[in-house]
Amino acid sequence: MRKIELQTIVWKEGRHWVAQCLNVDVSSFGSTQKSALRNITEALGLYFEGRRFSKIPPVKSASIRSTVLQYA
């Protein structure tokens, strides 16, 4: 069994906590931060099940930036 380290960001959105993996496009949520992290771990396990990846894109550093969008 292989072990990989993935970077995950967690934030509160309304009544739920959202967890999103920054290395691959997988996210999940839960009613608490702990449950969101448990759910993202399960979702990532299902995502990688039966797949072979030679290289997973690393996330060296991440920062939150504000983006201003004007729309009609």
PyMOL commands that place a pseudoatom at each C-alpha (Angstrom):
pseudoatom trace, name=CA, resn=MET, resi=1, chain=A, elem=C, hetatm=0, pos=[0.000, 0.000, 0.000]
pseudoatom trace, name=CA, resn=ARG, resi=2, chain=A, elem=C, hetatm=0, pos=[1.389, 3.405, -1.016]
pseudoatom trace, name=CA, resn=LYS, resi=3, chain=A, elem=C, hetatm=0, pos=[1.296, 6.457, 1.140]
pseudoatom trace, name=CA, resn=ILE, resi=4, chain=A, elem=C, hetatm=0, pos=[0.981, 9.956, -0.320]
pseudoatom trace, name=CA, resn=GLU, resi=5, chain=A, elem=C, hetatm=0, pos=[0.814, 13.336, 1.356]
pseudoatom trace, name=CA, resn=LEU, resi=6, chain=A, elem=C, hetatm=0, pos=[-1.874, 15.656, 0.039]
pseudoatom trace, name=CA, resn=GLN, resi=7, chain=A, elem=C, hetatm=0, pos=[-2.636, 19.261, 0.911]
pseudoatom trace, name=CA, resn=THR, resi=8, chain=A, elem=C, hetatm=0, pos=[-6.185, 20.025, 2.031]
pseudoatom trace, name=CA, resn=ILE, resi=9, chain=A, elem=C, hetatm=0, pos=[-7.853, 23.324, 2.837]
pseudoatom trace, name=CA, resn=VAL, resi=10, chain=A, elem=C, hetatm=0, pos=[-10.840, 23.555, 5.188]
pseudoatom trace, name=CA, resn=TRP, resi=11, chain=A, elem=C, hetatm=0, pos=[-13.270, 26.444, 5.666]
pseudoatom trace, name=CA, resn=LYS, resi=12, chain=A, elem=C, hetatm=0, pos=[-16.696, 27.105, 7.115]
pseudoatom trace, name=CA, resn=GLU, resi=13, chain=A, elem=C, hetatm=0, pos=[-19.466, 27.797, 4.622]
pseudoatom trace, name=CA, resn=GLY, resi=14, chain=A, elem=C, hetatm=0, pos=[-22.818, 28.512, 6.231]
pseudoatom trace, name=CA, resn=ARG, resi=15, chain=A, elem=C, hetatm=0, pos=[-23.629, 25.659, 8.613]
pseudoatom trace, name=CA, resn=HIS, resi=16, chain=A, elem=C, hetatm=0, pos=[-21.106, 23.242, 7.095]
pseudoatom trace, name=CA, resn=TRP, resi=17, chain=A, elem=C, hetatm=0, pos=[-17.353, 22.816, 6.887]
pseudoatom trace, name=CA, resn=VAL, resi=18, chain=A, elem=C, hetatm=0, pos=[-15.898, 22.261, 3.423]
pseudoatom trace, name=CA, resn=ALA, resi=19, chain=A, elem=C, hetatm=0, pos=[-12.655, 20.353, 2.795]
pseudoatom trace, name=CA, resn=GLN, resi=20, chain=A, elem=C, hetatm=0, pos=[-10.952, 20.532, -0.587]
pseudoatom trace, name=CA, resn=CYS, resi=21, chain=A, elem=C, hetatm=0, pos=[-7.814, 18.768, -1.720]
pseudoatom trace, name=CA, resn=LEU, resi=22, chain=A, elem=C, hetatm=0, pos=[-5.446, 21.137, -3.512]
pseudoatom trace, name=CA, resn=ASN, resi=23, chain=A, elem=C, hetatm=0, pos=[-3.510, 18.392, -5.341]
pseudoatom trace, name=CA, resn=VAL, resi=24, chain=A, elem=C, hetatm=0, pos=[-6.497, 16.797, -7.081]
pseudoatom trace, name=CA, resn=ASP, resi=25, chain=A, elem=C, hetatm=0, pos=[-10.026, 18.033, -7.711]
pseudoatom trace, name=CA, resn=VAL, resi=26, chain=A, elem=C, hetatm=0, pos=[-11.799, 16.335, -4.784]
pseudoatom trace, name=CA, resn=SER, resi=27, chain=A, elem=C, hetatm=0, pos=[-13.852, 17.986, -2.062]
pseudoatom trace, name=CA, resn=SER, resi=28, chain=A, elem=C, hetatm=0, pos=[-16.277, 17.001, 0.676]
pseudoatom trace, name=CA, resn=PHE, resi=29, chain=A, elem=C, hetatm=0, pos=[-18.088, 18.568, 3.625]
pseudoatom trace, name=CA, resn=GLY, resi=30, chain=A, elem=C, hetatm=0, pos=[-19.327, 17.862, 7.127]
pseudoatom trace, name=CA, resn=SER, resi=31, chain=A, elem=C, hetatm=0, pos=[-21.151, 19.486, 10.021]
pseudoatom trace, name=CA, resn=THR, resi=32, chain=A, elem=C, hetatm=0, pos=[-17.852, 19.898, 11.899]
pseudoatom trace, name=CA, resn=GLN, resi=33, chain=A, elem=C, hetatm=0, pos=[-14.289, 20.477, 10.782]
pseudoatom trace, name=CA, resn=LYS, resi=34, chain=A, elem=C, hetatm=0, pos=[-13.356, 17.014, 12.033]
pseudoatom trace, name=CA, resn=SER, resi=35, chain=A, elem=C, hetatm=0, pos=[-16.149, 15.333, 10.054]
pseudoatom trace, name=CA, resn=ALA, resi=36, chain=A, elem=C, hetatm=0, pos=[-15.230, 17.312, 6.907]
pseudoatom trace, name=CA, resn=LEU, resi=37, chain=A, elem=C, hetatm=0, pos=[-11.638, 16.066, 7.196]
pseudoatom trace, name=CA, resn=ARG, resi=38, chain=A, elem=C, hetatm=0, pos=[-12.820, 12.501, 7.816]
pseudoatom trace, name=CA, resn=ASN, resi=39, chain=A, elem=C, hetatm=0, pos=[-15.114, 12.722, 4.769]
pseudoatom trace, name=CA, resn=ILE, resi=40, chain=A, elem=C, hetatm=0, pos=[-12.393, 14.137, 2.485]
pseudoatom trace, name=CA, resn=THR, resi=41, chain=A, elem=C, hetatm=0, pos=[-10.112, 11.286, 3.535]
pseudoatom trace, name=CA, resn=GLU, resi=42, chain=A, elem=C, hetatm=0, pos=[-12.804, 8.791, 2.539]
pseudoatom trace, name=CA, resn=ALA, resi=43, chain=A, elem=C, hetatm=0, pos=[-13.495, 10.636, -0.737]
pseudoatom trace, name=CA, resn=LEU, resi=44, chain=A, elem=C, hetatm=0, pos=[-9.787, 10.690, -1.608]
pseudoatom trace, name=CA, resn=GLY, resi=45, chain=A, elem=C, hetatm=0, pos=[-9.536, 6.972, -0.855]
pseudoatom trace, name=CA, resn=LEU, resi=46, chain=A, elem=C, hetatm=0, pos=[-12.351, 6.309, -3.328]
pseudoatom trace, name=CA, resn=TYR, resi=47, chain=A, elem=C, hetatm=0, pos=[-10.789, 8.679, -5.884]
pseudoatom trace, name=CA, resn=PHE, resi=48, chain=A, elem=C, hetatm=0, pos=[-7.439, 6.885, -5.822]
pseudoatom trace, name=CA, resn=GLU, resi=49, chain=A, elem=C, hetatm=0, pos=[-8.913, 3.359, -5.584]
pseudoatom trace, name=CA, resn=GLY, resi=50, chain=A, elem=C, hetatm=0, pos=[-7.765, 1.294, -8.549]
pseudoatom trace, name=CA, resn=ARG, resi=51, chain=A, elem=C, hetatm=0, pos=[-5.839, 4.186, -10.124]
pseudoatom trace, name=CA, resn=ARG, resi=52, chain=A, elem=C, hetatm=0, pos=[-2.163, 4.394, -10.842]
pseudoatom trace, name=CA, resn=PHE, resi=53, chain=A, elem=C, hetatm=0, pos=[-0.555, 7.771, -10.750]
pseudoatom trace, name=CA, resn=SER, resi=54, chain=A, elem=C, hetatm=0, pos=[3.044, 8.282, -11.651]
pseudoatom trace, name=CA, resn=LYS, resi=55, chain=A, elem=C, hetatm=0, pos=[3.049, 11.845, -10.345]
pseudoatom trace, name=CA, resn=ILE, resi=56, chain=A, elem=C, hetatm=0, pos=[0.601, 13.858, -8.304]
pseudoatom trace, name=CA, resn=PRO, resi=57, chain=A, elem=C, hetatm=0, pos=[0.977, 17.617, -8.721]
pseudoatom trace, name=CA, resn=PRO, resi=58, chain=A, elem=C, hetatm=0, pos=[2.640, 19.008, -5.584]
pseudoatom trace, name=CA, resn=VAL, resi=59, chain=A, elem=C, hetatm=0, pos=[1.422, 22.108, -3.784]
pseudoatom trace, name=CA, resn=LYS, resi=60, chain=A, elem=C, hetatm=0, pos=[4.529, 23.808, -2.416]
pseudoatom trace, name=CA, resn=SER, resi=61, chain=A, elem=C, hetatm=0, pos=[2.773, 26.776, -0.884]
pseudoatom trace, name=CA, resn=ALA, resi=62, chain=A, elem=C, hetatm=0, pos=[-0.723, 28.136, -1.097]
pseudoatom trace, name=CA, resn=SER, resi=63, chain=A, elem=C, hetatm=0, pos=[-2.103, 31.539, -0.254]
pseudoatom trace, name=CA, resn=ILE, resi=64, chain=A, elem=C, hetatm=0, pos=[-5.606, 32.922, -0.197]
pseudoatom trace, name=CA, resn=ARG, resi=65, chain=A, elem=C, hetatm=0, pos=[-6.049, 35.845, -2.555]
pseudoatom trace, name=CA, resn=SER, resi=66, chain=A, elem=C, hetatm=0, pos=[-9.038, 38.076, -3.016]
pseudoatom trace, name=CA, resn=THR, resi=67, chain=A, elem=C, hetatm=0, pos=[-10.357, 38.484, -6.567]
pseudoatom trace, name=CA, resn=VAL, resi=68, chain=A, elem=C, hetatm=0, pos=[-12.713, 41.300, -7.528]
pseudoatom trace, name=CA, resn=LEU, resi=69, chain=A, elem=C, hetatm=0, pos=[-15.179, 40.426, -10.273]
pseudoatom trace, name=CA, resn=GLN, resi=70, chain=A, elem=C, hetatm=0, pos=[-17.609, 42.808, -11.929]
pseudoatom trace, name=CA, resn=TYR, resi=71, chain=A, elem=C, hetatm=0, pos=[-20.580, 41.262, -13.671]
pseudoatom trace, name=CA, resn=ALA, resi=72, chain=A, elem=C, hetatm=0, pos=[-23.922, 42.341, -15.072]
for i in range(1, 72): cmd.bond("trace and resi %d" % i, "trace and resi %d" % (i + 1))
show_as sticks, trace
zoom trace
